[in-house]
């Protein structure tokens, strides 16, 4: 799958955005728009489910880091769901993993 699919849903006070496919320079603007729309409320709480994401490049990582900074400035929070795989390895290799709470499953992220 090299097309990016995105979905957004409300789960109590949390907004869950799920990404599937490949997130790269070609579609990062769409992802940024989707994530920005997901966190319009005061003190937003966001979970980004990357379980079905097969690839993320540095532009995609940059979107996640910038959004985290924005949410912290607005007294919000952001967690990632990234089970062991390419995305988690990329987060660790770039030393970005410690910035985020990262969960193996969406269920874990929703109860944290």
DRENPA-3360 file (N, C-alpha, C; in nm, 2 decimals, always signed):
BEGIN
1 = XXXXXXXX = +0.09/-0.12/+0.00/+0.00/+0.00/+0.00/+0.09/+0.12/+0.00 ~ +0.08/+0.20/-0.10/+0.16/+0.32/-0.10/+0.08/+0.45/-0.10 ~ -0.05/+0.43/-0.09/-0.14/+0.54/-0.08/-0.17/+0.56/+0.07 ~ -0.17/+0.68/+0.12/-0.20/+0.71/+0.26/-0.35/+0.72/+0.28 ~ -0.40/+0.65/+0.38/-0.54/+0.66/+0.42/-0.54/+0.71/+0.56 ~ -0.63/+0.80/+0.59/-0.65/+0.87/+0.72/-0.79/+0.86/+0.77 ~ -0.81/+0.84/+0.90/-0.94/+0.84/+0.95/-0.93/+0.91/+1.09 ~ -1.04/+0.98/+1.13/-1.04/+1.05/+1.26/-1.17/+1.02/+1.33;
9 = XXXXXXXX = -1.16/+0.99/+1.46/-1.28/+0.97/+1.54/-1.26/+1.01/+1.68 ~ -1.37/+1.04/+1.74/-1.37/+1.09/+1.88/-1.39/+0.97/+1.97 ~ -1.31/+0.96/+2.08/-1.32/+0.85/+2.18/-1.32/+0.92/+2.31 ~ -1.44/+0.95/+2.36/-1.45/+1.03/+2.49/-1.38/+1.17/+2.47 ~ -1.29/+1.20/+2.55/-1.21/+1.33/+2.54/-1.10/+1.32/+2.44 ~ -1.07/+1.20/+2.39/-0.96/+1.18/+2.30/-1.00/+1.19/+2.16 ~ -0.91/+1.24/+2.07/-0.93/+1.23/+1.93/-0.83/+1.13/+1.88 ~ -0.88/+1.03/+1.80/-0.79/+0.93/+1.75/-0.78/+0.95/+1.60;
17 = XXXXXXXX = -0.66/+0.97/+1.55/-0.63/+0.98/+1.41/-0.55/+0.85/+1.37 ~ -0.60/+0.77/+1.28/-0.53/+0.65/+1.23/-0.48/+0.68/+1.09 ~ -0.35/+0.64/+1.07/-0.28/+0.66/+0.94/-0.24/+0.52/+0.89 ~ -0.27/+0.49/+0.76/-0.23/+0.37/+0.70/-0.16/+0.39/+0.57 ~ -0.06/+0.31/+0.54/+0.01/+0.33/+0.41/+0.14/+0.40/+0.44 ~ +0.18/+0.49/+0.35/+0.31/+0.56/+0.35/+0.29/+0.71/+0.37 ~ +0.36/+0.76/+0.47/+0.36/+0.90/+0.50/+0.49/+0.96/+0.46 ~ +0.48/+1.05/+0.35/+0.61/+1.10/+0.30/+0.58/+1.24/+0.25;
25 = XXXXXXXX = +0.69/+1.30/+0.18/+0.68/+1.44/+0.14/+0.56/+1.46/+0.04 ~ +0.52/+1.36/-0.03/+0.41/+1.37/-0.12/+0.27/+1.39/-0.06 ~ +0.26/+1.35/+0.06/+0.12/+1.36/+0.13/+0.13/+1.42/+0.26 ~ +0.24/+1.47/+0.31/+0.25/+1.53/+0.44/+0.16/+1.65/+0.46 ~ +0.13/+1.73/+0.36/+0.04/+1.84/+0.38/-0.10/+1.79/+0.41 ~ -0.14/+1.69/+0.35/-0.27/+1.63/+0.39/-0.28/+1.58/+0.53 ~ -0.17/+1.52/+0.57/-0.16/+1.47/+0.71/-0.16/+1.59/+0.81 ~ -0.09/+1.69/+0.78/-0.08/+1.81/+0.87/-0.22/+1.87/+0.88;
33 = XXXXXXXX = -0.29/+1.88/+0.77/-0.43/+1.94/+0.77/-0.52/+1.85/+0.86 ~ -0.51/+1.72/+0.84/-0.60/+1.63/+0.91/-0.57/+1.64/+1.06 ~ -0.44/+1.64/+1.10/-0.41/+1.65/+1.24/-0.44/+1.79/+1.30 ~ -0.42/+1.89/+1.23/-0.46/+2.03/+1.27/-0.61/+2.04/+1.30 ~ -0.69/+1.98/+1.21/-0.83/+1.98/+1.23/-0.87/+1.90/+1.35 ~ -0.80/+1.80/+1.38/-0.83/+1.71/+1.49/-0.81/+1.77/+1.63 ~ -0.73/+1.88/+1.63/-0.70/+1.93/+1.77/-0.74/+2.08/+1.78 ~ -0.86/+2.11/+1.73/-0.91/+2.25/+1.74/-0.96/+2.29/+1.87;
41 = XXXXXXXX = -1.00/+2.19/+1.96/-1.06/+2.22/+2.09/-0.96/+2.26/+2.19 ~ -1.00/+2.33/+2.30/-0.91/+2.37/+2.40/-0.85/+2.24/+2.47 ~ -0.72/+2.24/+2.51/-0.66/+2.13/+2.58/-0.68/+2.00/+2.50 ~ -0.64/+2.00/+2.38/-0.67/+1.88/+2.30/-0.59/+1.76/+2.34 ~ -0.65/+1.64/+2.34/-0.58/+1.51/+2.37/-0.59/+1.43/+2.24 ~ -0.48/+1.40/+2.19/-0.47/+1.33/+2.06/-0.39/+1.20/+2.07 ~ -0.45/+1.10/+2.00/-0.37/+0.97/+1.99/-0.36/+0.95/+1.84 ~ -0.24/+0.93/+1.79/-0.21/+0.90/+1.65/-0.17/+0.76/+1.64;
49 = XXXXXXXX = -0.26/+0.68/+1.57/-0.24/+0.54/+1.55/-0.16/+0.51/+1.43 ~ -0.04/+0.47/+1.44/+0.05/+0.44/+1.33/+0.06/+0.29/+1.30 ~ -0.02/+0.21/+1.36/-0.02/+0.07/+1.35/-0.01/+0.02/+1.20 ~ -0.09/+0.08/+1.11/-0.09/+0.04/+0.97/-0.01/+0.12/+0.88 ~ +0.07/+0.21/+0.94/+0.17/+0.29/+0.86/+0.29/+0.21/+0.83 ~ +0.32/+0.19/+0.70/+0.43/+0.11/+0.66/+0.56/+0.19/+0.64 ~ +0.55/+0.32/+0.63/+0.67/+0.40/+0.60/+0.64/+0.54/+0.65 ~ +0.74/+0.60/+0.70/+0.74/+0.74/+0.74/+0.88/+0.80/+0.71;
57 = XXXXXXXX = +0.88/+0.92/+0.64/+1.01/+0.98/+0.61/+1.03/+1.10/+0.71 ~ +1.14/+1.17/+0.69/+1.17/+1.28/+0.79/+1.07/+1.39/+0.79 ~ +1.00/+1.41/+0.67/+0.90/+1.52/+0.67/+0.78/+1.47/+0.76 ~ +0.75/+1.35/+0.76/+0.64/+1.30/+0.84/+0.67/+1.30/+0.99 ~ +0.80/+1.27/+1.02/+0.84/+1.28/+1.16/+0.84/+1.42/+1.20 ~ +0.88/+1.51/+1.12/+0.87/+1.66/+1.15/+0.73/+1.71/+1.18 ~ +0.63/+1.66/+1.11/+0.50/+1.69/+1.13/+0.46/+1.65/+1.27 ~ +0.49/+1.53/+1.31/+0.46/+1.48/+1.44/+0.52/+1.56/+1.56;
65 = XXXXXXXX = +0.65/+1.59/+1.54/+0.72/+1.67/+1.64/+0.67/+1.81/+1.65 ~ +0.64/+1.87/+1.54/+0.59/+2.01/+1.54/+0.45/+2.01/+1.61 ~ +0.37/+1.91/+1.58/+0.23/+1.91/+1.64/+0.24/+1.88/+1.79 ~ +0.34/+1.80/+1.83/+0.36/+1.78/+1.97/+0.39/+1.91/+2.04 ~ +0.48/+1.98/+1.99/+0.52/+2.11/+2.05/+0.40/+2.21/+2.05 ~ +0.32/+2.21/+1.95/+0.20/+2.30/+1.95/+0.10/+2.25/+2.05 ~ +0.08/+2.12/+2.07/-0.01/+2.07/+2.17/+0.03/+2.11/+2.31 ~ +0.16/+2.09/+2.33/+0.22/+2.12/+2.47/+0.20/+2.27/+2.50;
73 = XXXXXXXX = +0.22/+2.36/+2.40/+0.19/+2.50/+2.42/+0.05/+2.53/+2.45 ~ -0.04/+2.45/+2.40/-0.19/+2.47/+2.43/-0.24/+2.38/+2.54 ~ -0.15/+2.33/+2.63/-0.18/+2.24/+2.74/-0.25/+2.11/+2.70 ~ -0.21/+2.07/+2.58/-0.27/+1.94/+2.53/-0.17/+1.83/+2.54 ~ -0.21/+1.71/+2.48/-0.12/+1.60/+2.49/-0.13/+1.52/+2.36 ~ -0.03/+1.44/+2.33/-0.03/+1.35/+2.21/+0.04/+1.22/+2.24 ~ -0.02/+1.11/+2.20/+0.05/+0.98/+2.22/+0.04/+0.91/+2.08 ~ +0.14/+0.82/+2.07/+0.15/+0.74/+1.94/+0.12/+0.60/+1.97;
81 = XXXXXXXX = +0.06/+0.53/+1.88/+0.05/+0.39/+1.88/+0.14/+0.34/+1.77 ~ +0.25/+0.27/+1.81/+0.35/+0.23/+1.71/+0.41/+0.09/+1.76 ~ +0.34/-0.02/+1.72/+0.40/-0.14/+1.76/+0.53/-0.17/+1.69 ~ +0.61/-0.26/+1.73/+0.74/-0.29/+1.67/+0.73/-0.30/+1.52 ~ +0.81/-0.22/+1.45/+0.81/-0.22/+1.30/+0.89/-0.10/+1.25 ~ +0.88/-0.07/+1.13/+0.96/+0.03/+1.06/+0.94/+0.17/+1.12 ~ +0.82/+0.20/+1.16/+0.79/+0.33/+1.21/+0.85/+0.35/+1.35 ~ +0.84/+0.25/+1.43/+0.90/+0.26/+1.57/+1.05/+0.26/+1.56;
89 = XXXXXXXX = +1.11/+0.18/+1.47/+1.25/+0.18/+1.45/+1.30/+0.32/+1.40 ~ +1.23/+0.38/+1.31/+1.27/+0.51/+1.27/+1.26/+0.62/+1.38 ~ +1.15/+0.61/+1.46/+1.14/+0.70/+1.58/+1.26/+0.68/+1.67 ~ +1.30/+0.56/+1.69/+1.41/+0.53/+1.78/+1.55/+0.57/+1.72 ~ +1.57/+0.54/+1.60/+1.69/+0.58/+1.53/+1.72/+0.73/+1.53 ~ +1.61/+0.80/+1.52/+1.62/+0.95/+1.51/+1.61/+1.01/+1.65 ~ +1.61/+0.93/+1.75/+1.60/+0.98/+1.89/+1.48/+1.06/+1.92 ~ +1.37/+1.03/+1.85/+1.24/+1.10/+1.87/+1.15/+1.02/+1.96;
97 = XXXXXXXX = +1.17/+0.90/+1.98/+1.08/+0.81/+2.06/+1.07/+0.86/+2.20 ~ +1.17/+0.91/+2.27/+1.15/+0.96/+2.41/+1.06/+1.08/+2.42 ~ +1.03/+1.15/+2.31/+0.95/+1.27/+2.32/+0.80/+1.23/+2.34 ~ +0.76/+1.11/+2.29/+0.62/+1.07/+2.29/+0.59/+0.96/+2.38 ~ +0.47/+0.96/+2.44/+0.43/+0.83/+2.50/+0.39/+0.74/+2.38 ~ +0.45/+0.62/+2.38/+0.43/+0.53/+2.27/+0.37/+0.40/+2.32 ~ +0.26/+0.36/+2.26/+0.19/+0.23/+2.30/+0.19/+0.13/+2.19 ~ +0.18/+0.00/+2.23/+0.18/-0.11/+2.14/+0.05/-0.12/+2.07;
105 = XXXXXXXX = -0.06/-0.09/+2.14/-0.20/-0.11/+2.09/-0.28/+0.02/+2.12 ~ -0.38/+0.04/+2.04/-0.47/+0.15/+2.05/-0.55/+0.14/+2.19 ~ -0.58/+0.01/+2.22/-0.65/-0.01/+2.35/-0.57/+0.04/+2.47 ~ -0.44/+0.02/+2.47/-0.35/+0.07/+2.57/-0.35/+0.22/+2.58 ~ -0.34/+0.28/+2.46/-0.34/+0.43/+2.45/-0.47/+0.49/+2.50 ~ -0.58/+0.42/+2.48/-0.71/+0.48/+2.52/-0.73/+0.48/+2.67 ~ -0.67/+0.39/+2.74/-0.69/+0.38/+2.88/-0.58/+0.45/+2.96 ~ -0.47/+0.49/+2.90/-0.36/+0.55/+2.97/-0.39/+0.69/+3.02;
% end
